[in-house]
Amino acid sequence: MTVTTEAARRPFNLKRFLAEQMRNIAPVFTLIVLVIFFASQAPSFRTFDNFMNILSQASITGIIAVGLTFVILTAEIDLSVAAIANAIGIMVAFFTLQPDYVNIANLPMHGVMAIILTLASCFALGSITAFGVTIVGIPSFIMTLAMMQIANGVSAMLIRGQIAYNFPDPVTLLGAGTIFGVKWSIVICILFLLVAHLVLTYTRFGRYVYMVGGNREAAEYSGVNVKMIIASVMIICAMCSGVAGMLGVAYFGSAQQNQFDTFLLDAIAAVVVGGTSLFGGRGGIGNTIIGLLVLGVLNNGLDHIQIDSFLKILIRGLILLAALVINVYAQKLRESARE
């Protein structure tokens, strides 16, 4: 027996197809083109070790991007992710005994307690952002811009221009260690991506995140606590940034001011280049993974063909611009297809 549905009877509409699939097709096509190009230009790019290197380089950015995916899906933004990562990385060093030549007045304590206090501080920073956005009513762009300055101030006060080198043993292991030849940072990034995908795909909270981003008024009329959802994703984003900051300082081998400055653009680019809509309600972790791979392959591949470092920055900017154009154009196509 054949059941004919309304969708099956509906004639193929190219505009509707492009509106629904452009964000997904463009990043995958870009990734394929980049891989083919760099593989043909540099034999060293094609090795397994280099593939693992790409994953390792993208792992810290990937953890931050997980939190940003939640935020952007609700049609909000968080500009404080890199600053929070930097502050939390410095904070975990502040709670760890440093060598005598590190001239900072810190507060060393047991490694587990240092990690707990650091994560609690990260939760507090995320809660302040959530309070400002949902209770006070400050737009997320402005609130997170202020939080970026606050986190930068915390970093400056704690480290005072010095460089810290010691961290709790669990942080050092997970940030710089390996398991069966694979860096722990890669494993943790994959776990974050997997859990976030399961939450967004199979839980009520995940459905509410998409509802809030897709149509906030309709979500409110449906009984969704929109403020709670937005506050939750802001805290999730801060916690992801904090974990990335702790692992990042161990990965780099030191904690210092402005160490994570480039991670803001990288994390936002990973989410947007992957195809998650800046207008909310469309995209997800699968898109973020593609975006991370696109940026990872691009950065790594440009190093292998020994391109000018200044031109490398320009190329990354142009690819981000192209992703933004596609993002906005796809939104317009969707709105046009509904009419």
C-alpha positions as CSV (number, residue, x, y, z in Angstrom):
1,M,0.0,0.0,0.0
2,T,1.4,3.4,-1.0
3,V,0.6,6.4,1.2
4,T,0.6,9.7,-0.7
5,T,1.5,12.6,1.5
6,E,1.2,16.3,0.8
7,A,5.0,16.5,0.7
8,A,5.1,13.7,-1.9
9,R,2.5,15.4,-4.1
10,R,4.3,18.8,-3.9
11,P,6.2,19.5,-7.1
12,F,10.0,20.0,-6.8
13,N,10.8,23.6,-6.0
14,L,14.4,24.6,-6.7
15,K,14.2,27.8,-4.6
16,R,12.9,25.9,-1.7
17,F,15.6,23.2,-2.1
18,L,18.3,25.8,-2.2
19,A,16.9,27.6,0.8
20,E,16.9,24.4,2.9
21,Q,20.2,22.9,1.8
22,M,22.5,25.7,0.7
23,R,24.0,26.1,4.2
24,N,24.7,22.4,4.3
25,I,26.0,21.9,0.8
26,A,28.3,24.9,0.6
27,P,30.6,24.1,3.6
28,V,30.9,20.4,2.5
29,F,31.8,21.4,-1.0
30,T,34.3,23.9,0.3
31,L,35.9,21.2,2.5
32,I,36.2,18.8,-0.4
33,V,37.7,21.4,-2.7
34,L,40.3,22.5,0.0
35,V,41.3,18.9,0.7
36,I,41.8,18.1,-3.0
37,F,43.7,21.3,-3.6
38,F,46.1,21.0,-0.7
39,A,46.6,17.2,-1.2
40,S,47.6,17.9,-4.8
41,Q,49.9,20.7,-3.9
42,A,51.7,19.3,-0.9
43,P,52.4,15.5,-0.4
44,S,53.1,16.2,3.3
45,F,49.5,17.3,3.7
46,R,48.2,13.8,2.8
47,T,49.8,11.9,5.8
48,F,48.0,10.4,8.7
49,D,50.2,12.3,11.2
50,N,49.2,15.6,9.5
51,F,45.5,14.6,9.8
52,M,45.9,14.1,13.5
53,N,47.7,17.4,13.7
54,I,44.7,19.1,12.1
55,L,42.4,17.6,14.7
56,S,44.8,18.6,17.5
57,Q,45.0,22.2,16.3
58,A,41.2,22.4,16.1
59,S,40.3,20.7,19.4
60,I,40.5,23.7,21.7
61,T,38.6,25.8,19.2
62,G,36.1,23.0,18.8
63,I,35.2,23.0,22.5
64,I,34.6,26.7,22.5
65,A,32.5,26.3,19.2
66,V,30.3,23.8,20.9
67,G,29.1,26.4,23.4
68,L,28.8,29.1,20.7
69,T,26.6,26.7,18.6
70,F,24.0,26.6,21.4
71,V,24.1,30.4,21.7
72,I,23.9,31.1,17.9
73,L,21.0,28.6,17.5
74,T,19.0,30.9,19.8
75,A,19.8,33.9,17.6
76,E,22.1,35.4,20.3
77,I,25.9,35.9,20.2
78,D,28.7,35.7,22.8
79,L,31.8,37.8,22.2
80,S,33.4,36.9,25.5
81,V,34.3,33.3,24.8
82,A,38.0,33.9,24.1
83,A,38.4,36.3,27.1
84,I,36.7,33.8,29.4
85,A,38.9,31.0,28.1
86,N,42.0,33.2,28.8
87,A,40.8,34.2,32.3
88,I,39.9,30.6,33.3
89,G,43.3,29.3,32.0
90,I,45.1,31.9,34.1
91,M,42.8,31.3,37.1
92,V,43.7,27.6,37.2
93,A,47.3,28.5,37.1
94,F,46.7,31.1,39.9
95,F,45.4,28.3,42.1
96,T,48.5,26.2,41.4
97,L,52.0,26.5,43.0
98,Q,54.3,28.2,40.5
99,P,58.1,28.2,40.2
100,D,60.0,30.8,42.2
101,Y,60.9,32.8,39.1
102,V,57.1,33.4,38.3
103,N,56.6,36.6,40.3
104,I,52.9,36.5,41.0
105,A,51.2,36.4,44.4
106,N,49.0,33.4,43.8
107,L,46.9,31.1,46.0
108,P,48.1,27.5,45.5
109,M,45.9,24.6,46.6
110,H,45.3,21.0,45.9
111,G,44.8,20.2,42.2
112,V,41.2,19.0,42.4
113,M,40.1,21.9,44.5
114,A,41.9,24.3,42.1
115,I,39.9,22.8,39.2
116,I,36.6,23.0,41.2
117,L,37.1,26.6,42.2
118,T,38.1,27.5,38.6
119,L,35.0,25.9,37.1
120,A,32.8,27.5,39.8
121,S,34.3,30.9,38.8
122,C,33.5,30.1,35.1
123,F,29.9,29.3,36.1
124,A,29.7,32.6,37.9
125,L,30.9,34.5,34.8
126,G,28.4,32.8,32.6
127,S,25.6,33.5,35.2
128,I,26.5,37.2,35.2
129,T,26.1,37.2,31.4
130,A,22.9,35.3,31.6
131,F,21.5,37.7,34.2
132,G,22.4,40.7,32.2
133,V,20.8,39.4,29.0
134,T,17.6,37.8,30.4
135,I,16.8,39.8,33.5
136,V,18.2,43.2,32.9
137,G,17.5,43.0,29.2
138,I,20.9,44.0,27.8
139,P,21.4,42.8,24.2
140,S,23.8,39.8,24.1
141,F,26.2,41.6,21.8
142,I,26.6,44.5,24.3
143,M,26.5,42.3,27.4
144,T,29.1,39.8,26.2
145,L,31.3,42.7,25.0
146,A,31.2,44.0,28.6
147,M,32.0,40.5,29.9
148,M,34.9,40.3,27.5
149,Q,36.4,43.4,29.2
150,I,35.7,42.0,32.6
151,A,37.3,38.7,31.8
152,N,40.3,40.5,30.3
153,G,40.5,42.6,33.5
154,V,40.5,39.4,35.7
155,S,43.3,38.0,33.5
156,A,45.4,41.1,33.9
157,M,44.9,41.3,37.7
158,L,45.8,37.6,38.3
159,I,48.8,37.3,36.0
160,R,50.1,40.9,36.2
161,G,52.2,40.6,33.0
162,Q,53.9,37.3,34.1
163,I,53.8,33.9,32.5
164,A,52.7,30.9,34.6
165,Y,53.8,27.4,33.7
166,N,52.4,25.0,36.3
167,F,48.9,23.6,36.3
168,P,47.1,20.8,38.2
169,D,48.1,17.3,37.1
170,P,44.7,16.4,35.7
171,V,44.7,19.6,33.6
172,T,48.2,18.9,32.3
173,L,47.3,15.3,31.4
174,L,44.1,16.2,29.6
175,G,45.6,19.3,27.9
176,A,49.0,17.9,26.8
177,G,48.8,14.1,27.3
178,T,47.9,11.3,25.0
179,I,45.9,8.1,25.1
180,F,46.9,5.3,22.7
181,G,48.8,7.9,20.7
182,V,45.8,10.3,20.4
183,K,45.9,13.6,22.2
184,W,43.4,13.8,25.1
185,S,42.3,17.2,23.8
186,I,41.0,15.6,20.7
187,V,39.1,13.0,22.7
188,I,37.6,15.6,24.9
189,C,36.6,17.7,22.0
190,I,34.9,14.7,20.3
191,L,33.0,14.0,23.6
192,F,31.8,17.6,23.8
193,L,30.6,17.5,20.2
194,L,28.9,14.1,20.7
195,V,27.1,15.1,23.9
196,A,26.0,18.5,22.5
197,H,24.7,16.7,19.4
198,L,22.7,14.3,21.5
199,V,21.3,17.1,23.6
200,L,20.3,19.2,20.7
201,T,18.8,16.3,18.7
202,Y,17.1,14.0,21.2
203,T,16.2,16.1,24.3
204,R,13.4,18.5,25.1
205,F,15.9,21.2,25.9
206,G,17.5,20.8,22.5
207,R,14.1,21.2,20.8
208,Y,13.4,24.3,22.9
209,V,16.8,25.8,21.8
210,Y,15.7,25.5,18.2
211,M,12.2,26.8,18.9
212,V,13.6,29.9,20.6
213,G,16.0,30.6,17.7
214,G,13.4,29.8,15.0
215,N,10.5,31.9,16.4
216,R,10.8,33.3,19.8
217,E,7.2,34.6,20.0
218,A,5.8,31.2,19.0
219,A,8.0,29.5,21.6
220,E,6.7,31.8,24.3
221,Y,3.1,31.1,23.2
222,S,3.9,27.4,23.4
223,G,4.8,27.7,27.0
224,V,8.6,27.6,26.6
225,N,10.5,29.6,29.2
226,V,12.5,31.6,26.7
227,K,14.6,33.5,29.3
228,M,15.6,30.2,31.0
229,I,16.7,28.7,27.7
230,I,18.7,31.8,26.8
231,A,20.3,31.9,30.3
232,S,21.1,28.2,30.0
233,V,22.9,28.5,26.7
234,M,24.9,31.5,27.9
235,I,26.1,29.5,30.9
236,I,26.8,26.4,28.7
237,C,28.9,28.6,26.4
238,A,30.9,30.0,29.3
239,M,31.5,26.6,30.7
240,C,32.7,25.3,27.4
241,S,35.0,28.3,27.1
242,G,36.3,27.6,30.6
243,V,37.1,24.0,29.9
244,A,38.8,25.0,26.6
245,G,40.8,27.6,28.5
246,M,42.1,25.1,31.1
247,L,43.0,22.5,28.4
248,G,44.5,25.3,26.2
249,V,47.0,26.6,28.7
250,A,48.3,23.0,29.3
251,Y,48.3,22.4,25.5
252,F,50.4,25.6,25.0
253,G,52.5,24.9,28.1
254,S,51.9,28.3,29.6
255,A,49.3,30.8,30.8
256,Q,49.6,34.5,29.9
257,Q,47.5,37.5,28.9
258,N,45.9,37.7,25.4
259,Q,46.8,34.1,24.7
260,F,43.4,33.2,23.3
261,D,42.6,36.4,21.4
262,T,42.5,34.6,18.0
263,F,40.0,32.0,19.3
264,L,37.0,34.3,19.2
265,L,37.1,34.7,15.4
266,D,38.0,31.1,14.9
267,A,35.2,29.8,17.0
268,I,32.6,32.1,15.5
269,A,33.9,31.3,12.0
270,A,33.7,27.5,12.7
271,V,30.0,27.8,13.6
272,V,29.1,30.2,10.8
273,V,31.2,28.6,8.0
274,G,29.7,25.2,8.9
275,G,26.3,26.6,8.1
276,T,24.5,27.3,11.4
277,S,22.2,30.3,10.8
278,L,23.1,33.6,12.4
279,F,19.3,34.2,12.6
280,G,18.8,31.1,14.9
281,G,16.9,27.9,14.6
282,R,18.9,26.3,11.8
283,G,22.1,24.3,11.9
284,G,23.7,22.3,14.7
285,I,26.8,20.4,15.8
286,G,27.1,18.6,12.5
287,N,27.5,21.9,10.8
288,T,30.0,23.0,13.4
289,I,32.1,19.9,12.8
290,I,32.3,20.7,9.1
291,G,33.2,24.3,9.9
292,L,36.0,23.2,12.2
293,L,37.4,20.9,9.5
294,V,37.2,23.6,6.9
295,L,39.2,26.0,9.1
296,G,41.6,23.3,10.3
297,V,42.3,22.2,6.7
298,L,42.6,25.7,5.5
299,N,45.1,26.8,8.2
300,N,47.1,23.7,8.0
301,G,47.1,23.5,4.2
302,L,48.3,27.1,3.8
303,D,51.2,26.3,6.1
304,H,52.1,23.3,3.9
305,I,52.2,25.3,0.7
306,Q,54.2,28.0,2.5
307,I,52.0,30.9,1.6
308,D,52.7,34.4,3.0
309,S,51.4,34.6,6.6
310,F,49.7,38.0,5.9
311,L,47.9,36.5,2.8
312,K,46.8,33.6,5.0
313,I,44.9,36.1,7.3
314,L,43.3,37.7,4.2
315,I,42.1,34.3,2.8
316,R,40.6,33.3,6.1
317,G,38.7,36.6,6.2
318,L,37.4,36.1,2.6
319,I,36.2,32.6,3.4
320,L,34.3,33.9,6.5
321,L,32.8,36.7,4.4
322,A,31.6,34.2,1.8
323,A,30.1,32.1,4.6
324,L,28.2,35.2,5.9
325,V,26.9,36.0,2.4
326,I,25.7,32.5,2.0
327,N,24.1,32.6,5.5
328,V,22.2,35.8,4.8
329,Y,21.2,34.7,1.2
330,A,19.9,31.4,2.4
331,Q,17.8,33.2,5.0
332,K,16.3,35.4,2.3
333,L,15.6,32.4,0.1
334,R,13.8,30.7,3.0
335,E,11.6,33.8,3.6
336,S,10.9,34.0,-0.1
337,A,10.0,30.3,-0.4
338,R,7.5,30.7,2.4
339,E,5.6,33.4,0.5
